[in-house]
Amino acid sequence: MRSTSRDARLSHDDLGSGTLLVLLPGAGDLRSEYRFVVDRLVDSGHRVVAADLPGHGQSPIAGAYGVRPTADALLDLVSSLDAGPAVVVGTSFAPAAAVWAATDRPELIRGIVAISPHLDADTSPRGRLLALATGMLLRGPWAGALWASMYAGWYKASPPADLPDELERLRAMLGDPARRRAVRRTLTADRDGVAERIARLAAPTLTVFGDADDHFDDPTTEAARVAAELGGGRLIVPGAGHYPHVEQPDVVADAIVDFVGRL
C-alpha cells in the first residue's frame, strides 16, 4: 500500500502494513529526511507514515506553531489513521512534540524514538541570541540559501549523494513567505511545559545521537543525559552529525526495528 495525503493537518506518505510508525522531521526540514530508512522499515513489516510538520513541505499553513500545536496535529493524524497506537520517530524539534502527545493521549502513542532531540530550550544568553538571530535571518528572500548552507554543514562523516537535491527542496520551501514564517516559529519555539511532560511520560523510548553532532557541546554526554531523562535506551552512531538516520540509515533502521520488536 502506498498513498499520499495533502488534505490532513500533516501532509504525509503512507506505506506498508503492520505496526504503525509515524516519522516526523526536524524544524525546517521535510519528510524526505527519512527517505533512506522508509523502505527498510516497510520491508521489516511496518506501516510507515512519514509526515511534514505544520506549515512545512506540503502540510497546510497553520494558525500556530510550536510544541503543543505540533503534538495536536500528530494526535489528529494518528487518530485519523485508525491503525492502533503509533511508535513516533522524531528528529530534533519533533521529539518534544511526541512527548507532549504521548502524555496527552497515551493510548495513541506506543513508543518514541528521539533522534538528536532538542527537548530543552537554550535559555542562556548565547542561546537567546541565537534564537533571535535565527528569527531575524530567516525573514527575507535570502532565507533559503542561508538555511541550505547551514543545513549542509550538519552532515559530518557521510553526506548523502543526493544532498544537492534535498537542499533545493529546502530552498523552494523557504521561498514561500508563509512557510518561512512556519519554519522560523517552529525553530524558535519554546519548550515551556516539556520537562513536566517528560516526568509524566510512560511510553518506552530510544534516544539516538551521532557522536559528531555539533548542535551539542558533547553529544555523547547529551545522549546519556536525555536517555536517562526519558527512561529509555540509547544508540550512539559513530561519526554521524545531526541526521544519523541519513548518514547511517542501516544502523538506525535496525535499531528502530529492534526497539519496536521489543515493545
ROVO-758036 format. One line per 3 residues: their letters; for each residue x negated, y, z of N, C-alpha, C. Coordinates in nm, 3 decimals, decimal comma. Example, Ala and Ser with C-alpha at 12.3 -4.5 7.8 and 13.67 -1.06 7.14 Angstrom:
as = -1,319 -0,569 0,780 -1,230 -0,450 0,780 -1,320 -0,330 0,780; -1,285 -0,225 0,708 -1,367 -0,106 0,714 -1,290 0,003 0,787 .
//
This chain:
mrs = -0,085 -0,119 0,000 0,000 0,000 0,000 -0,088 0,124 0,000; -0,062 0,217 -0,090 -0,131 0,344 -0,091 -0,031 0,452 -0,122; -0,022 0,553 -0,036 0,069 0,664 -0,063 0,008 0,792 -0,008 .
tsr = 0,053 0,903 -0,062 0,010 1,034 -0,016 0,132 1,118 0,012; 0,132 1,185 0,128 0,243 1,273 0,164 0,190 1,413 0,188; 0,250 1,510 0,119 0,215 1,651 0,141 0,329 1,726 0,209 .
dar = 0,437 1,657 0,241 0,554 1,724 0,298 0,550 1,730 0,449; 0,473 1,644 0,513 0,467 1,640 0,658 0,387 1,758 0,711; 0,393 1,780 0,843 0,311 1,886 0,905 0,164 1,861 0,883 .
lsh = 0,125 1,734 0,870 -0,012 1,696 0,839 -0,010 1,615 0,708; -0,058 1,675 0,600 -0,067 1,602 0,474 -0,162 1,485 0,493; -0,128 1,370 0,436 -0,207 1,251 0,466 -0,200 1,147 0,354 .
ddl = -0,302 1,062 0,354 -0,304 0,941 0,273 -0,274 0,824 0,364; -0,201 0,727 0,314 -0,157 0,612 0,392 -0,193 0,485 0,316; -0,285 0,407 0,371 -0,336 0,290 0,302 -0,336 0,168 0,392 .
gsg = -0,314 0,050 0,333 -0,331 -0,075 0,403 -0,215 -0,110 0,494; -0,235 -0,217 0,571 -0,134 -0,262 0,667 -0,206 -0,323 0,786; -0,135 -0,325 0,898 -0,193 -0,376 1,021 -0,189 -0,271 1,130 .
tll = -0,278 -0,283 1,227 -0,286 -0,186 1,336 -0,304 -0,045 1,281; -0,225 0,050 1,330 -0,226 0,186 1,277 -0,345 0,265 1,330; -0,426 0,317 1,237 -0,535 0,408 1,269 -0,506 0,542 1,204 .
vll = -0,509 0,650 1,281 -0,491 0,784 1,228 -0,624 0,857 1,240; -0,674 0,908 1,127 -0,805 0,972 1,121 -0,787 1,123 1,106; -0,842 1,199 1,198 -0,833 1,345 1,194 -0,973 1,405 1,182 .
pga = -0,996 1,490 1,083 -1,129 1,550 1,066 -1,152 1,665 1,164; -1,272 1,719 1,157 -1,305 1,834 1,240 -1,248 1,963 1,184; -1,253 2,069 1,264 -1,208 2,201 1,220 -1,293 2,246 1,101 .
gdl = -1,226 2,302 1,001 -1,297 2,349 0,883 -1,331 2,239 0,785; -1,281 2,119 0,810 -1,312 2,006 0,723 -1,183 1,949 0,664; -1,197 1,846 0,585 -1,087 1,784 0,511 -1,079 1,636 0,542 .
rse = -0,966 1,575 0,511 -0,953 1,433 0,540 -1,051 1,348 0,458; -1,104 1,405 0,351 -1,206 1,334 0,274 -1,334 1,314 0,355; -1,345 1,377 0,470 -1,456 1,350 0,562 -1,469 1,200 0,590 .
yrf = -1,356 1,129 0,586 -1,355 0,986 0,618 -1,364 0,895 0,495; -1,403 0,951 0,382 -1,397 0,876 0,256 -1,483 0,751 0,256; -1,588 0,746 0,337 -1,677 0,630 0,336 -1,637 0,522 0,435 .
vvd = -1,542 0,548 0,522 -1,500 0,445 0,618 -1,359 0,394 0,592; -1,278 0,467 0,515 -1,138 0,428 0,496 -1,126 0,288 0,439; -1,193 0,261 0,328 -1,179 0,129 0,265 -1,231 0,018 0,357 .
rlv = -1,337 0,046 0,430 -1,390 -0,054 0,523 -1,287 -0,088 0,630; -1,218 0,014 0,681 -1,117 -0,010 0,784 -0,995 -0,082 0,728; -0,953 -0,044 0,608 -0,840 -0,112 0,544 -0,874 -0,259 0,520 .
dsg = -0,995 -0,284 0,468 -1,036 -0,421 0,439 -1,046 -0,506 0,566; -1,057 -0,440 0,682 -1,064 -0,512 0,810 -0,925 -0,541 0,867; -0,821 -0,506 0,790 -0,686 -0,541 0,831 -0,613 -0,434 0,909 .
hrv = -0,634 -0,307 0,870 -0,570 -0,197 0,940 -0,492 -0,109 0,843; -0,388 -0,046 0,897 -0,319 0,059 0,824 -0,389 0,189 0,859; -0,443 0,258 0,760 -0,527 0,374 0,783 -0,460 0,498 0,724 .
vaa = -0,434 0,594 0,810 -0,373 0,721 0,770 -0,474 0,832 0,797; -0,527 0,890 0,690 -0,622 1,000 0,702 -0,548 1,130 0,673; -0,553 1,224 0,767 -0,471 1,344 0,759 -0,557 1,471 0,762 .
dlp = -0,508 1,576 0,697 -0,567 1,709 0,712 -0,512 1,776 0,837; -0,592 1,857 0,902 -0,545 1,935 1,016 -0,444 2,040 0,970; -0,366 2,096 1,062 -0,271 2,202 1,025 -0,340 2,317 0,952 .
ghg = -0,284 2,356 0,839 -0,337 2,468 0,762 -0,463 2,437 0,684; -0,515 2,316 0,696 -0,635 2,275 0,625 -0,597 2,189 0,504; -0,682 2,188 0,403 -0,661 2,098 0,290 -0,525 2,117 0,226 .
qsp = -0,444 2,010 0,228 -0,311 2,014 0,169 -0,201 2,024 0,274; -0,238 2,034 0,401 -0,135 2,049 0,505 -0,074 2,189 0,499; 0,054 2,201 0,532 0,119 2,332 0,527 0,055 2,431 0,623 .
iag = 0,063 2,558 0,585 0,023 2,665 0,675 0,113 2,660 0,798; 0,053 2,676 0,915 0,127 2,663 1,041 0,143 2,799 1,109; 0,233 2,805 1,205 0,253 2,928 1,280 0,151 2,948 1,389 .
ayg = 0,091 2,839 1,435 -0,008 2,847 1,542 -0,112 2,737 1,522; -0,234 2,764 1,569 -0,343 2,669 1,556 -0,410 2,653 1,691; -0,467 2,536 1,713 -0,535 2,509 1,839 -0,509 2,368 1,883 .
vrp = -0,550 2,338 2,006 -0,541 2,201 2,055 -0,397 2,154 2,065; -0,314 2,231 2,133 -0,175 2,185 2,153 -0,095 2,178 2,023; -0,100 2,280 1,936 -0,026 2,265 1,810 -0,073 2,147 1,726 .
tad = -0,203 2,118 1,729 -0,253 2,002 1,655 -0,205 1,873 1,718; -0,204 1,868 1,851 -0,152 1,749 1,921 -0,005 1,727 1,886; 0,074 1,833 1,883 0,216 1,821 1,849 0,233 1,768 1,706 .
all = 0,151 1,820 1,614 0,160 1,773 1,475 0,117 1,628 1,464; 0,016 1,589 1,540 -0,028 1,449 1,542 0,083 1,358 1,592; 0,149 1,396 1,699 0,257 1,314 1,753 0,374 1,305 1,656 .
dlv = 0,404 1,414 1,587 0,509 1,410 1,485 0,472 1,310 1,375; 0,345 1,311 1,334 0,301 1,220 1,229 0,314 1,075 1,274; 0,261 1,044 1,392 0,267 0,905 1,441 0,412 0,859 1,454 .
ssl = 0,498 0,947 1,507 0,639 0,911 1,521 0,703 0,884 1,385; 0,670 0,967 1,287 0,732 0,953 1,154 0,686 0,826 1,083; 0,567 0,778 1,116 0,516 0,657 1,051 0,587 0,532 1,100 .
dag = 0,644 0,540 1,221 0,724 0,431 1,278 0,650 0,297 1,267; 0,523 0,299 1,310 0,440 0,179 1,296 0,376 0,140 1,429; 0,439 0,180 1,539 0,384 0,146 1,668 0,278 0,245 1,711 .
pav = 0,219 0,225 1,826 0,119 0,321 1,874 -0,004 0,320 1,784; -0,071 0,435 1,776 -0,185 0,453 1,688 -0,315 0,460 1,767; -0,421 0,415 1,705 -0,555 0,449 1,751 -0,596 0,572 1,672 .
vvg = -0,631 0,679 1,741 -0,668 0,804 1,676 -0,820 0,814 1,672; -0,873 0,834 1,552 -1,015 0,860 1,532 -1,027 1,008 1,498; -1,096 1,084 1,581 -1,107 1,228 1,559 -1,251 1,274 1,569 .
tsf = -1,283 1,379 1,494 -1,418 1,433 1,491 -1,418 1,576 1,543; -1,518 1,609 1,623 -1,550 1,745 1,664 -1,435 1,809 1,742; -1,355 1,897 1,680 -1,239 1,958 1,746 -1,129 1,856 1,775 .
apa = -1,107 1,762 1,683 -0,988 1,677 1,686 -0,974 1,589 1,810; -1,083 1,536 1,871 -1,062 1,454 1,991 -0,990 1,526 2,105; -1,009 1,657 2,118 -0,936 1,730 2,222 -0,786 1,723 2,197 .
aav = -0,745 1,736 2,071 -0,602 1,724 2,037 -0,552 1,582 2,060; -0,638 1,483 2,032 -0,598 1,344 2,054 -0,576 1,317 2,203; -0,663 1,370 2,288 -0,646 1,356 2,433 -0,516 1,420 2,477 .
waa = -0,490 1,539 2,427 -0,366 1,610 2,464 -0,244 1,527 2,423; -0,247 1,475 2,300 -0,135 1,395 2,251 -0,116 1,269 2,336; -0,228 1,205 2,372 -0,219 1,080 2,447 -0,166 1,098 2,587 .
tdr = -0,181 1,217 2,643 -0,126 1,242 2,776 0,017 1,296 2,768; 0,054 1,354 2,654 0,194 1,395 2,634 0,284 1,275 2,606; 0,237 1,188 2,516 0,319 1,073 2,473 0,230 0,948 2,474 .
pel = 0,198 0,895 2,590 0,106 0,781 2,597 0,156 0,658 2,523; 0,285 0,648 2,503 0,338 0,530 2,432 0,306 0,535 2,283; 0,262 0,651 2,232 0,233 0,664 2,090 0,084 0,654 2,056 .
irg = -0,002 0,666 2,157 -0,147 0,665 2,133 -0,208 0,548 2,208; -0,260 0,453 2,131 -0,311 0,329 2,188 -0,457 0,340 2,230; -0,533 0,425 2,164 -0,674 0,441 2,194 -0,729 0,560 2,117 .
iva = -0,848 0,606 2,156 -0,910 0,722 2,092 -1,056 0,691 2,064; -1,098 0,717 1,939 -1,240 0,716 1,904 -1,280 0,862 1,884; -1,366 0,911 1,971 -1,407 1,051 1,971 -1,546 1,062 1,909 .
isp = -1,552 1,117 1,788 -1,679 1,131 1,716 -1,729 1,274 1,733; -1,849 1,289 1,788 -1,912 1,421 1,806 -1,816 1,520 1,870; -1,751 1,483 1,979 -1,640 1,566 2,029 -1,684 1,695 2,099 .
hld = -1,611 1,802 2,067 -1,622 1,928 2,140 -1,499 1,936 2,231; -1,509 1,878 2,348 -1,396 1,876 2,441 -1,393 1,998 2,531; -1,505 2,068 2,542 -1,514 2,186 2,629 -1,547 2,307 2,545 .
adt = -1,487 2,420 2,577 -1,525 2,546 2,514 -1,654 2,595 2,578; -1,743 2,650 2,497 -1,867 2,708 2,548 -1,836 2,849 2,596; -1,823 2,867 2,726 -1,786 2,996 2,783 -1,907 3,077 2,826 .
spr = -2,026 3,029 2,793 -2,147 3,106 2,822 -2,150 3,230 2,733; -2,230 3,331 2,768 -2,241 3,448 2,681 -2,280 3,410 2,537; -2,371 3,311 2,522 -2,410 3,267 2,389 -2,292 3,204 2,316 .
grl = -2,215 3,121 2,387 -2,100 3,056 2,325 -1,993 3,155 2,284; -1,968 3,253 2,368 -1,867 3,354 2,335 -1,911 3,438 2,216; -2,040 3,470 2,211 -2,092 3,547 2,098 -2,080 3,467 1,969 .
lal = -2,109 3,337 1,976 -2,100 3,253 1,857 -1,955 3,244 1,809; -1,860 3,230 1,901 -1,719 3,224 1,862 -1,675 3,355 1,796; -1,721 3,467 1,853 -1,687 3,598 1,796 -1,747 3,611 1,656 .
atg = -1,873 3,570 1,642 -1,938 3,580 1,511 -1,868 3,491 1,408; -1,830 3,370 1,450 -1,759 3,279 1,359 -1,629 3,342 1,311; -1,555 3,399 1,405 -1,429 3,462 1,370 -1,444 3,578 1,274 .
mll = -1,553 3,652 1,288 -1,577 3,767 1,202 -1,630 3,724 1,064; -1,726 3,633 1,063 -1,794 3,598 0,938 -1,705 3,519 0,843; -1,604 3,449 0,896 -1,517 3,370 0,810 -1,390 3,444 0,770 .
rgp = -1,397 3,576 0,765 -1,279 3,656 0,730 -1,273 3,696 0,583; -1,383 3,705 0,515 -1,384 3,759 0,380 -1,401 3,654 0,272; -1,409 3,697 0,147 -1,421 3,604 0,034 -1,554 3,529 0,033 .
wag = -1,650 3,576 0,114 -1,779 3,507 0,126 -1,772 3,386 0,220; -1,658 3,366 0,286 -1,648 3,263 0,390 -1,680 3,124 0,337; -1,631 3,092 0,217 -1,653 2,959 0,163 -1,800 2,926 0,145 .
alw = -1,875 3,021 0,087 -2,017 2,997 0,064 -2,092 2,987 0,197; -2,055 3,072 0,293 -2,121 3,069 0,423 -2,093 2,937 0,496; -1,967 2,897 0,497 -1,930 2,773 0,566 -1,997 2,652 0,500 .
asm = -2,000 2,649 0,368 -2,063 2,538 0,297 -2,211 2,529 0,330; -2,277 2,642 0,341 -2,419 2,643 0,376 -2,442 2,588 0,516; -2,359 2,630 0,611 -2,371 2,580 0,748 -2,343 2,430 0,752 .
yag = -2,236 2,391 0,686 -2,190 2,252 0,688 -2,297 2,157 0,634; -2,361 2,196 0,525 -2,461 2,110 0,463 -2,575 2,079 0,559; -2,605 2,172 0,650 -2,715 2,152 0,744 -2,684 2,056 0,856 .
wyk = -2,559 2,012 0,869 -2,521 1,923 0,979 -2,541 1,775 0,945; -2,586 1,747 0,823 -2,626 1,611 0,786 -2,777 1,603 0,799; -2,826 1,505 0,871 -2,968 1,502 0,906 -3,045 1,395 0,829 .
asp = -3,022 1,268 0,859 -3,105 1,162 0,800 -3,060 1,123 0,660; -2,928 1,118 0,639 -2,876 1,061 0,514 -2,759 1,143 0,460; -2,784 1,263 0,407 -2,674 1,337 0,345 -2,613 1,257 0,231 .
pad = -2,481 1,256 0,217 -2,419 1,174 0,112 -2,451 1,227 -0,027; -2,456 1,137 -0,123 -2,487 1,176 -0,260 -2,383 1,271 -0,317; -2,259 1,260 -0,270 -2,152 1,345 -0,324 -2,132 1,472 -0,241 .
lpd = -2,231 1,509 -0,159 -2,215 1,628 -0,076 -2,184 1,754 -0,157; -2,247 1,777 -0,274 -2,210 1,897 -0,352 -2,061 1,902 -0,386; -2,001 1,787 -0,416 -1,857 1,784 -0,446 -1,775 1,818 -0,322 .
ele = -1,818 1,765 -0,208 -1,745 1,794 -0,084 -1,756 1,942 -0,048; -1,874 1,999 -0,068 -1,892 2,141 -0,040 -1,804 2,226 -0,130; -1,787 2,183 -0,255 -1,700 2,258 -0,346 -1,554 2,252 -0,298 .
rlr = -1,513 2,138 -0,245 -1,377 2,129 -0,190 -1,359 2,222 -0,071; -1,461 2,233 0,014 -1,453 2,323 0,129 -1,449 2,469 0,083; -1,531 2,503 -0,014 -1,530 2,641 -0,066 -1,393 2,676 -0,123 .
aml = -1,332 2,580 -0,193 -1,200 2,605 -0,251 -1,097 2,629 -0,141; -1,102 2,550 -0,033 -1,008 2,570 0,077 -1,023 2,709 0,137; -1,147 2,750 0,159 -1,171 2,879 0,223 -1,155 2,996 0,128 .
gdp = -1,128 2,968 0,001 -1,095 3,075 -0,092 -0,954 3,126 -0,074; -0,871 3,052 0,001 -0,733 3,091 0,030 -0,730 3,165 0,163; -0,688 3,292 0,166 -0,691 3,369 0,292 -0,613 3,303 0,405 .
arr = -0,500 3,241 0,373 -0,420 3,178 0,479 -0,494 3,057 0,537; -0,567 2,986 0,454 -0,642 2,871 0,504 -0,770 2,916 0,575; -0,827 3,026 0,533 -0,939 3,083 0,610 -0,894 3,113 0,751 .
rav = -0,775 3,171 0,763 -0,722 3,202 0,896 -0,703 3,075 0,978; -0,651 2,969 0,915 -0,631 2,842 0,986 -0,765 2,787 1,035; -0,867 2,793 0,950 -0,999 2,744 0,988 -1,056 2,826 1,103 .
rrt = -1,048 2,959 1,091 -1,100 3,046 1,198 -1,032 3,018 1,330; -0,901 3,011 1,328 -0,826 2,991 1,453 -0,856 2,855 1,515; -0,873 2,755 1,430 -0,900 2,621 1,482 -1,042 2,612 1,535 .
lta = -1,138 2,668 1,463 -1,277 2,665 1,507 -1,297 2,735 1,641; -1,223 2,841 1,663 -1,243 2,923 1,784 -1,136 2,896 1,890; -1,060 2,788 1,873 -0,951 2,757 1,968 -1,008 2,729 2,108 .
drd = -0,935 2,776 2,209 -0,979 2,748 2,346 -0,950 2,603 2,381; -1,003 2,561 2,493 -0,980 2,425 2,543 -0,908 2,430 2,677; -0,831 2,536 2,699 -0,758 2,551 2,825 -0,668 2,430 2,848 .
gva = -0,682 2,367 2,962 -0,597 2,254 2,998 -0,651 2,119 2,955; -0,755 2,116 2,872 -0,804 1,987 2,823 -0,869 1,906 2,936; -0,944 1,972 3,023 -1,009 1,899 3,133 -0,906 1,829 3,220 .
eri = -0,796 1,898 3,248 -0,689 1,836 3,328 -0,628 1,718 3,254; -0,616 1,730 3,122 -0,561 1,618 3,043 -0,656 1,498 3,046; -0,785 1,524 3,038 -0,882 1,416 3,043 -0,870 1,340 3,175 .
arl = -0,849 1,414 3,284 -0,835 1,349 3,415 -0,714 1,257 3,420; -0,612 1,283 3,337 -0,491 1,202 3,335 -0,492 1,094 3,227; -0,595 1,094 3,143 -0,597 1,006 3,027 -0,605 0,859 3,069 .
aap = -0,516 0,778 3,016 -0,517 0,634 3,044 -0,561 0,552 2,923; -0,557 0,610 2,803 -0,590 0,536 2,681 -0,739 0,500 2,678; -0,772 0,380 2,632 -0,913 0,343 2,614 -0,981 0,435 2,512 .
tlt = -1,112 0,452 2,527 -1,185 0,543 2,440 -1,319 0,484 2,398; -1,367 0,532 2,284 -1,503 0,508 2,238 -1,558 0,642 2,194; -1,675 0,678 2,244 -1,741 0,803 2,208 -1,857 0,772 2,114 .
vfg = -1,866 0,846 2,003 -1,969 0,823 1,902 -2,046 0,952 1,879; -2,178 0,945 1,887 -2,264 1,060 1,861 -2,380 1,019 1,771; -2,424 1,110 1,686 -2,553 1,096 1,621 -2,659 1,158 1,712 .
dad = -2,774 1,095 1,721 -2,873 1,146 1,815 -2,950 1,267 1,761; -2,917 1,310 1,637 -2,978 1,431 1,582 -2,874 1,542 1,563; -2,762 1,534 1,633 -2,654 1,631 1,620 -2,694 1,762 1,687 .
dhf = -2,723 1,864 1,606 -2,770 1,991 1,664 -2,657 2,082 1,709; -2,533 2,030 1,713 -2,427 2,104 1,782 -2,448 2,101 1,933; -2,534 2,011 1,978 -2,555 1,991 2,123 -2,704 1,997 2,153 .
ddp = -2,737 2,055 2,269 -2,878 2,066 2,307 -2,945 1,930 2,319; -2,872 1,834 2,375 -2,924 1,698 2,392 -2,808 1,603 2,365; -2,792 1,561 2,239 -2,673 1,481 2,204 -2,664 1,348 2,277 .
tte = -2,776 1,285 2,309 -2,771 1,157 2,379 -2,718 1,176 2,521; -2,766 1,280 2,589 -2,715 1,310 2,723 -2,569 1,352 2,717; -2,533 1,430 2,615 -2,393 1,473 2,600 -2,302 1,353 2,576 .
aar = -2,350 1,256 2,497 -2,271 1,136 2,472 -2,244 1,060 2,601; -2,346 1,048 2,685 -2,329 0,977 2,813 -2,231 1,052 2,902; -2,241 1,185 2,904 -2,151 1,265 2,988 -2,007 1,252 2,941 .
vaa = -1,985 1,265 2,810 -1,849 1,259 2,757 -1,789 1,120 2,776; -1,869 1,017 2,749 -1,819 0,880 2,765 -1,778 0,854 2,910; -1,857 0,904 3,004 -1,822 0,887 3,146 -1,696 0,965 3,179 .
elg = -1,684 1,084 3,124 -1,566 1,167 3,149 -1,440 1,102 3,095; -1,452 1,041 2,976 -1,337 0,975 2,914 -1,315 0,833 2,967; -1,413 0,780 3,038 -1,399 0,648 3,096 -1,409 0,534 2,997 .
ggr = -1,487 0,554 2,890 -1,497 0,450 2,788 -1,641 0,425 2,746; -1,656 0,348 2,639 -1,788 0,314 2,589 -1,842 0,422 2,498; -1,968 0,400 2,454 -2,029 0,497 2,365 -2,120 0,427 2,264 .
liv = -2,137 0,494 2,151 -2,225 0,448 2,044 -2,314 0,565 2,004; -2,445 0,544 2,002 -2,539 0,642 1,953 -2,590 0,595 1,818; -2,580 0,681 1,716 -2,623 0,646 1,581 -2,757 0,715 1,555 .
pga = -2,864 0,639 1,548 -2,998 0,699 1,532 -3,011 0,780 1,403; -3,066 0,900 1,417 -3,096 0,983 1,302 -2,980 1,063 1,247; -2,858 1,033 1,289 -2,741 1,098 1,231 -2,714 1,233 1,298 .
ghy = -2,652 1,322 1,221 -2,613 1,451 1,273 -2,469 1,452 1,321; -2,396 1,559 1,288 -2,261 1,578 1,342 -2,159 1,483 1,280; -2,193 1,421 1,167 -2,100 1,332 1,098 -2,161 1,193 1,082 .
phv = -2,179 1,119 1,192 -2,241 0,987 1,183 -2,163 0,889 1,097; -2,031 0,907 1,088 -1,947 0,819 1,006 -1,967 0,843 0,857; -2,027 0,956 0,821 -2,061 0,983 0,682 -2,203 0,933 0,653 .
eqp = -2,295 0,958 0,744 -2,434 0,918 0,723 -2,455 0,767 0,740; -2,382 0,708 0,834 -2,396 0,564 0,861 -2,256 0,500 0,870; -2,182 0,497 0,758 -2,042 0,453 0,765 -2,025 0,308 0,809 .
dvv = -2,116 0,220 0,769 -2,101 0,080 0,809 -2,113 0,064 0,960; -2,209 0,133 1,018 -2,231 0,125 1,163 -2,109 0,174 1,239; -2,055 0,289 1,197 -1,942 0,347 1,269 -1,814 0,269 1,243 .
ada = -1,792 0,228 1,119 -1,672 0,150 1,088 -1,671 0,019 1,166; -1,786 -0,048 1,174 -1,792 -0,172 1,251 -1,760 -0,148 1,398; -1,808 -0,037 1,452 -1,781 -0,005 1,592 -1,633 0,023 1,615 .
ivd = -1,568 0,091 1,519 -1,425 0,118 1,531 -1,346 -0,012 1,526; -1,381 -0,100 1,431 -1,311 -0,227 1,419 -1,327 -0,309 1,546; -1,447 -0,311 1,604 -1,471 -0,385 1,728 -1,390 -0,325 1,842 .
fvg = -1,387 -0,193 1,851 -1,311 -0,124 1,956 -1,162 -0,159 1,946; -1,108 -0,148 1,826 -0,965 -0,176 1,807 -0,935 -0,323 1,838; -1,026 -0,410 1,800 -1,006 -0,553 1,824 -1,002 -0,590 1,970 .
rl = -1,058 -0,506 2,056 -1,060 -0,535 2,200 -0,947 -0,469 2,277; -0,861 -0,395 2,208 -0,751 -0,328 2,278 -0,639 -0,427 2,313 .
//
